Amino acid sequence: HVQLVDSGGRLVQAGDSLILSCAASGRTISSYAMGWFRQAPGQKREFVAAISQSGLNKYYADSVKGRFTISRDNAKNTMYLQMNSLKPEDTAVYYCAARRGVVSHSVLYGADDYNYWGQGTQVTVSS
């Protein structure tokens, strides 16, 4: 099984940028579709971004489109989320997720589509 550790979250100001990382171990991520989700207090976990196994296909939630960029480096077994122009409403715990055994170009945007999760990293954006 793959183990995921997400990191990089911290307190930032509105307008700042931040990069989250999701480091995998146990298996190479090259055969996994991956994604980022977030959960704010009292809210359901929501989709943020997804990326296919090769990294060629990406999909974003409307709320982050144009500000966030998902990427992966399969050689480093790591996925990233570059977050620019952060807003207070981006405040949440961010989770990375992975799923093996899907069609190679697939991007998955449902939480139920994934079966491996990181522990979460807190991002707080002050106004």
Secondary structure, 3 states (H helix, E strand, C coil): CCEEEEECCCEEECCCCEEEEEEEECCCHHHEEEEEEEECCCCCCEEEEEECCCCCCEEECCCCCCCEEEEEECCCCEEEEEECCCCHHHCEEEEEEEEECCCCCCCCCCHHHCCEECCCEEEEEEC
